[in-house]
Amino acid sequence: MRHLISNLPLDLGAETRPLEPVLAGVLGGKRNDYSNPVLERRSLDARHKGNIRFLVNISFESVRQLDGMPLPPGTRIEIAPPAGSFEVAAVERKPRVVVVGTGPAGTFCALRLLDYGIEPILLERGSDMSERVRQVNALWNQGRLDPGANSQFGEGGAGTFSDGKLTTRTGHPAIRFVLETFVRFGADPRILYLAKPHVGTDVIRKCSVLIRKEAQRRGAQYRFKTRLVDFRQEEGILRAAITDTGDEIPCDALVLAPGHSARDTFEMLQHRGVAMRQKAFAMGVRIEHPQDLIDRAQYGPSFGHPSLTPADYKLVCNLRDNRAAYSFCMCPGGEVIQCASEVGGVVVNGMSNAKRDSGFSNSGLVAKVGTADFGSEDFLAGMHLQRHWEQVCFRAAGDTYGAPAMSVRDFLDAKATGLLPRTSFRPFAVPADLATCLPGFVLNQLQEALPEFENKIRGFGSREAILLAIESRTSSPIQLLRNDDGQSTSHQGLYPCGEGAGFAGGITSAAVDGIRVAEWIAAKAGAPVFEPFQKRIKSGDVATDY
Ligand SMILES: Cc1cc2nc3c(=O)[nH]c(=O)nc-3n(C[C@H](O)[C@H](O)[C@H](O)COP(=O)(O)OP(=O)(O)OC[C@H]3O[C@@H](n4cnc5c(N)ncnc54)[C@H](O)[C@@H]3O)c2cc1C
């Protein structure tokens, strides 16, 4: 029988010790009384700056009687849940499935379909990894945008140039499947137990290519530089996916996982009457600080301890009228990047490499944009709002793919001095007055929240802090409506999936949604229900998920 001890405090440095003596230290007896220990979870408890420590969960076997054992406050011991298996049998009647998008949602949908013996065709409007990396570098180094392949479009989706944080609040059993897959294809195995797993953009790029090669070996077909432009239905039955290369690909199921930036695809779906609704998102700026400043503020006297990685933060400021400003997608040791995908529009975001060693720290500093702020009943009004402000920022950057920028001090003093702190942003920051680069209601919320954030993190509003605009693609501005069997409420055979469809808000939740869609397709093809993956995800869980 295996036991699980949870919330066991460990001093900084003790995390490198073997687990048997750690268990003997807490539970008594000799180290040999404990066998096959596995670290299941490790989080950092930084609530008390003078006593920063780890909290760990360890499963193990023991020859000792552990009932009634005195434990440190907050620690508990129980029977460990049995490890599950994700294996399923192939279906006999295999549907023809086309998956749109090779982001985490499309990729994991394809992987799970392959487990059921269903061999999908994946359409990807952008290029494969090596070509895509060259195209993105042309934007970051020379300010040249390729609207067909950029940090939103191409192999691996938006996840490829992401920060690679694999956190999600959804608590879904398929998260383990996602993490184990990343580990199998080259990610650091520690992501299986770290409370805030992170792989970094460098690693996720390698994983994406290896996953694709494995999927191809198992029968999936990938078509790069191929965009879904329409689909054909006859008497309410889906017949084919239509691409910009002029092909009609016969299919029984069409998985729509195009991400939140596929604006022409959203337009096509609206035109075809696919059921959708407006969805709230968030908008604002990227804020960047020297990493040391954040580390000192977060770690206090433990600053510089070798057990500590570059510090993160999560800030929320609740405002009047149900408004809120908050930090989003915090990237310790990362860099701010240009993430535009449309000509004449600027979009900023953040990423980091596995080592998180840039010396900078950044996060989105955003305010909630409700559907009432869209100013129109049009389903795509949120998308038009994003586009408008992205274009305003392009002009503010002198008609370039630089980013309009301002120091936090100038922003709070409402005075554009033109003096900019150091930044990691590529291709270049352009001094501007950010008051002209954001909707008034977003501006007001950020101005109100920043002093409160300064109270929480000393130096947050210092002269070294810079703001860059505009962080507009935080999540999808629409949701495609689907039934309990995963299909569109308006069109049988269409399966809305992932972030663009409004069912995920990050890499892991998008991947989990892809898996759920695969389960629905397999169930329709007659597969027995795979019970562990049936858990529903509440839409509130995926709004700002990482
Ligand atoms: C810079 C950056 C940093 C991020 N950091 C993190 C992070 O640290 N952690 C995290 O969890 N999330 C992060 N994200 C968000 C994360 O990348 C997305 O939530 C996730 O990739 C969404 O997955 P998806 O598969 O739904 O869509 P996407 O990853 O957007 O993939 C959609 C794919 O569909 C393709 N496509 C679109 N339309 C068509 C069409 N008509 N035909 C064919 N192909 C089409 C696109 O080219 C794209 O490749 C970050 C995003 C960015 C941009």
The ligand as an SDF file (V2000), in Angstrom:
LIG
                    3D

 53 58  0  0  0  0  0  0  0  0999 V2000
    3.9650   35.3200  -26.4990 C   0  0  0  0  0  0  0  0  0  0  0  0
    2.9760   34.4110  -25.8690 C   0  0  0  0  0  0  0  0  0  0  0  0
    3.2510   33.8660  -24.6070 C   0  0  0  0  0  0  0  0  0  0  0  0
    2.3560   32.9640  -24.0340 C   0  0  0  0  0  0  0  0  0  0  0  0
    2.7170   32.3690  -22.8530 N   0  0  0  0  0  0  0  0  0  0  0  0
    1.9290   31.3920  -22.3540 C   0  0  0  0  0  0  0  0  0  0  0  0
    2.3310   30.6680  -21.2110 C   0  0  0  0  0  0  0  0  0  0  0  0
    3.3910   30.8800  -20.6450 O   0  0  0  0  0  0  0  0  0  0  0  0
    1.5010   29.7100  -20.7440 N   0  0  0  0  0  0  0  0  0  0  0  0
    0.3080   29.4340  -21.3400 C   0  0  0  0  0  0  0  0  0  0  0  0
   -0.4030   28.5520  -20.8650 O   0  0  0  0  0  0  0  0  0  0  0  0
   -0.0880   30.0960  -22.4380 N   0  0  0  0  0  0  0  0  0  0  0  0
    0.7030   31.0530  -22.9710 C   0  0  0  0  0  0  0  0  0  0  0  0
    0.3160   31.7110  -24.0960 N   0  0  0  0  0  0  0  0  0  0  0  0
   -1.0070   31.4040  -24.6800 C   0  0  0  0  0  0  0  0  0  0  0  0
   -0.9730   30.0920  -25.4050 C   0  0  0  0  0  0  0  0  0  0  0  0
    0.0500   30.1070  -26.3530 O   0  0  0  0  0  0  0  0  0  0  0  0
   -2.3280   29.8680  -26.0350 C   0  0  0  0  0  0  0  0  0  0  0  0
   -3.2960   29.9000  -25.0120 O   0  0  0  0  0  0  0  0  0  0  0  0
   -2.4010   28.5230  -26.7190 C   0  0  0  0  0  0  0  0  0  0  0  0
   -1.3940   28.3930  -27.6770 O   0  0  0  0  0  0  0  0  0  0  0  0
   -3.7670   28.3440  -27.3740 C   0  0  0  0  0  0  0  0  0  0  0  0
   -3.7820   27.1220  -28.0270 O   0  0  0  0  0  0  0  0  0  0  0  0
   -4.7170   26.8090  -29.2640 P   0  0  0  0  0  0  0  0  0  0  0  0
   -4.2520   25.5240  -29.8050 O   0  0  0  0  0  0  0  0  0  0  0  0
   -6.1300   26.9440  -28.8440 O   0  0  0  0  0  0  0  0  0  0  0  0
   -4.4430   27.9730  -30.3250 O   0  0  0  0  0  0  0  0  0  0  0  0
   -3.0920   28.4470  -31.0030 P   0  0  0  0  0  0  0  0  0  0  0  0
   -1.9180   28.0190  -30.2260 O   0  0  0  0  0  0  0  0  0  0  0  0
   -3.2660   29.8900  -31.2520 O   0  0  0  0  0  0  0  0  0  0  0  0
   -3.0360   27.6540  -32.3740 O   0  0  0  0  0  0  0  0  0  0  0  0
   -3.9320   27.8930  -33.4240 C   0  0  0  0  0  0  0  0  0  0  0  0
   -3.2780   27.4920  -34.7310 C   0  0  0  0  0  0  0  0  0  0  0  0
   -4.2810   27.4740  -35.7420 O   0  0  0  0  0  0  0  0  0  0  0  0
   -3.7310   27.9950  -36.9460 C   0  0  0  0  0  0  0  0  0  0  0  0
   -4.8330   28.5020  -37.7790 N   0  0  0  0  0  0  0  0  0  0  0  0
   -5.6160   29.5810  -37.5300 C   0  0  0  0  0  0  0  0  0  0  0  0
   -6.5510   29.7010  -38.4730 N   0  0  0  0  0  0  0  0  0  0  0  0
   -6.3730   28.6940  -39.3430 C   0  0  0  0  0  0  0  0  0  0  0  0
   -7.0350   28.3110  -40.5290 C   0  0  0  0  0  0  0  0  0  0  0  0
   -8.0890   28.9620  -40.9880 N   0  0  0  0  0  0  0  0  0  0  0  0
   -6.5460   27.2290  -41.2000 N   0  0  0  0  0  0  0  0  0  0  0  0
   -5.4600   26.5500  -40.7470 C   0  0  0  0  0  0  0  0  0  0  0  0
   -4.8010   26.8890  -39.6270 N   0  0  0  0  0  0  0  0  0  0  0  0
   -5.2660   27.9360  -38.9120 C   0  0  0  0  0  0  0  0  0  0  0  0
   -2.7950   29.0720  -36.4820 C   0  0  0  0  0  0  0  0  0  0  0  0
   -1.8080   29.3370  -37.4510 O   0  0  0  0  0  0  0  0  0  0  0  0
   -2.2110   28.4560  -35.2020 C   0  0  0  0  0  0  0  0  0  0  0  0
   -1.0200   27.7630  -35.4660 O   0  0  0  0  0  0  0  0  0  0  0  0
    1.1630   32.6340  -24.6990 C   0  0  0  0  0  0  0  0  0  0  0  0
    0.8660   33.2080  -25.9470 C   0  0  0  0  0  0  0  0  0  0  0  0
    1.7610   34.0740  -26.5310 C   0  0  0  0  0  0  0  0  0  0  0  0
    1.4430   34.6480  -27.8820 C   0  0  0  0  0  0  0  0  0  0  0  0
  1  2  1  0
  2  3  1  0
  2 52  2  0
  3  4  2  0
  4  5  1  0
  4 50  1  0
  5  6  2  0
  6  7  1  0
  6 13  1  0
  7  8  2  0
  7  9  1  0
  9 10  1  0
 10 11  2  0
 10 12  1  0
 12 13  2  0
 13 14  1  0
 14 15  1  0
 14 50  1  0
 15 16  1  0
 16 17  1  0
 16 18  1  0
 18 19  1  0
 18 20  1  0
 20 21  1  0
 20 22  1  0
 22 23  1  0
 23 24  1  0
 24 25  2  0
 24 26  1  0
 24 27  1  0
 27 28  1  0
 28 29  2  0
 28 30  1  0
 28 31  1  0
 31 32  1  0
 32 33  1  0
 33 34  1  0
 33 48  1  0
 34 35  1  0
 35 36  1  0
 35 46  1  0
 36 37  1  0
 36 45  1  0
 37 38  2  0
 38 39  1  0
 39 40  1  0
 39 45  2  0
 40 41  1  0
 40 42  2  0
 42 43  1  0
 43 44  2  0
 44 45  1  0
 46 47  1  0
 46 48  1  0
 48 49  1  0
 50 51  2  0
 51 52  1  0
 52 53  1  0
M  END
$$$$
